[in-house]
Amino acid sequence: MAPAPTAIVRAERLSRSFAVADKQPGLAGTLRHLVRRRTREVTAVREVSFTIEPGEIVGFLGPNGAGKTTTLKMLSGLLHPSGGRAEVAGYEPRLRQRGFLEQITLVMGQKQQLIWDLPPLDSLRVNAAVYGLSDREARQRIDELAAMLELGPELTRPVRKLSLGQRMKAELLAALLHRPRVLFLDEPTIGLDINAQARVRQFLADYNASHGATVLLTSHDLADITSLCTRVLLIHDGDLFHDGNLRELVARLAPWRQVRLELREPLAAERLAAYGELESCEGRAVRLLIERARLTAVVERLLAELPVQDLEIRDPPIEELIGRLFRQGAVP
């Protein structure tokens, strides 16, 4: 039997705390703060542990301020952990060794590395020189990635004249020119339109398939996660409280099904609530949540007792399920 693959990303009880100013409001508070500065400690990440195997695409989910970006920055070496340790591609990230930097990339959707007034191609040539790529090798990689990203004339126009979607694709090209083994992606589709988001997702899937790259992906757009990831990590208030299969998580979070009705005439909400949890009732359009164990019997009653024109049964959207979980702040 072949040995199990060695984890390429490893976090062991990873923690990070920050000292933040503790200033009272108002003029008096400002003056006291000038004379005697006081701080308090805030924990952004608390003893987070997980491993990622080579070639995995893992979703990293949590509300704003949960600790996702802080974790990515520790794994990429931009922040030093306050406790615990990390290992990426056999290196300790905080040391920022050249061999480590050649293995990883960090893409933050709200940041840019391309020079605003220059065409992306100029920045790409600088990146190629930094990583010691020959002119021939750089041209081959630029051509390959540009074809995958559907970039052409955009590479010769100043960055400031590109659309947000074109800039994001050029940023990805720049970040992947050195062909890293590990991709840390923080909101790579933020602000993009639906078509641009779909193209970026397809590119990431193709890049993973072509080069076996490992991806840790944060996103508030659950379509990014459901289209690319089978495994998810959930973090809330700095604590990691789920690490597992996405489908299994949905099954555990959703012991009910969503039933959408189109009625021939409007009915009172009180009458509809007798069949299940009433999610919405707008005129003749109704949405009910019904327990899976009762689904067949309740649907039979709906069809027999109500003026149903159309009926559809589906799982609740995953973003609603995870949003509900974070609002509860509970382990599933």
Secondary structure, 3 states (H helix, E strand, C coil): CCCCCCCCEEEEEEEEEEEEECCCCHHHHHHHHHHCCCEEEEEEEEEEEEEECCCCEEEEECCCCCCHHHHHHHHCCCCCCCEEEEEECCECHHHCCHHHHCCEEEEECCCCCCCCCCCHHHHHHHHHHHCCCCHHHHHHHHHHHHHHHCCCHHHHCCHHHCCHHHHHHHHHHHHHCCCCCEEEEECCCCCCCHHHHHHHHHHHHHHHHHHCCEEEEECCCHHHHHHHCCEEEEEECCEEEEEEEHHHHHHHHCCEEEEEEEECCCCCHHHHCCCCEEEEEECCEEEEEEEHHHHHHHHHHHHHHCCEEEEEEECCCHHHHHHHHHHHCCCC
